[in-house]
Amino acid sequence: MNVERRTLFAGLLAFALPAFAGQHLTAAEVRKIDKDSARIMLKHGEIKNLDMPAMTMVFTVQDKALLDKVKKDDKVRFAAKHEGGKYVVTEIEVAN
């Protein structure tokens, strides 16, 4: 690989890695789903990127379609952010 390509590759990696590092998935259990109001109640572990201890709470979901992926009592992994005074689930998947 020539010097220009290595430099470009290193620059892209330096830009992309922090974005991926910020996407921590947290283990949780689905307690309740309210598709009409786009909310989900999760009993979750510590959410490191939000500096939040383990607890049970209601989250808004970024996209209602996320709720179609899960059902009550599913063990899941999810990502969330704090936006506009709300905690918002941005990603969710059933845990294997």
VOMI-751457 format. One record per residue (C-alpha): residue number from 1; x, y, z. Coordinates in steps of 0.001 Angstrom, whole numbers, plus 500000, padded with zeros to 6 digits. Example, Ala and Ser with C-alpha at 12.3 -4.5 7.8 and 13.67 -1.06 7.14 Angstrom:
% residues 2
fike	x	y	z
1	512300	495500	507800
2	513670	498940	507140
% end
This chain:
% residues 96
fike	x	y	z
1	500000	500000	500000
2	501468	503365	499034
3	501920	506270	501443
4	498875	508241	500223
5	496560	505272	500630
6	497913	504488	504096
7	497447	508096	505142
8	493881	508144	503790
9	493077	504817	505476
10	494501	505998	508818
11	492500	509221	508589
12	489256	507358	507855
13	489875	504970	510744
14	490569	507826	513155
15	487282	509424	512102
16	485135	506249	512183
17	486343	504461	515323
18	485021	506985	517865
19	481568	506722	516292
20	481568	502943	516654
21	483047	503102	520154
22	480100	505249	521283
23	477574	502582	520323
24	477458	500465	523467
25	474762	497815	523577
26	473241	497184	526991
27	471586	493956	528137
28	467934	494239	529147
29	464606	492463	529466
30	461447	493795	527821
31	458766	494438	530464
32	456129	496274	528407
33	455631	497586	524864
34	453310	500444	523863
35	453396	500699	520070
36	450822	503510	519927
37	453012	505868	521942
38	456336	504425	520662
39	457514	503455	524144
40	459155	500431	525683
41	459757	499537	529323
42	463110	497831	529869
43	464729	496314	532927
44	468302	497123	531968
45	471854	496880	533173
46	474183	499860	533508
47	474099	502131	530452
48	477695	503321	530320
49	477356	505968	527604
50	474543	507637	529621
51	476248	507123	533001
52	473045	505424	534192
53	472860	502611	536763
54	470803	499446	536270
55	467044	500003	536706
56	463645	499529	535095
57	462375	502474	533078
58	460374	503563	530053
59	462156	504709	526908
60	460849	506360	523772
61	461939	504598	520574
62	463485	506492	517696
63	461502	504446	515162
64	458283	502533	515962
65	459465	499730	513664
66	462036	498831	516340
67	459151	497580	518483
68	458244	494979	515848
69	461561	493224	516532
70	460790	492362	520172
71	458049	491134	522491
72	457370	491160	526241
73	459864	489098	528265
74	462476	489005	525447
75	466097	489317	526504
76	467526	492105	524358
77	470538	494308	523754
78	469931	497973	522986
79	471529	501354	522457
80	470058	504597	523767
81	470798	508306	523791
82	469563	511330	525727
83	467817	513710	523364
84	465403	516557	523972
85	464995	515661	527639
86	464071	512041	526811
87	465933	508761	526767
88	465559	507310	523276
89	466249	503746	522111
90	468099	503963	518803
91	468803	500268	518280
92	467450	497019	519733
93	467994	493350	518997
94	466950	490080	520593
95	469910	488644	522517
96	471101	485193	521552
% end
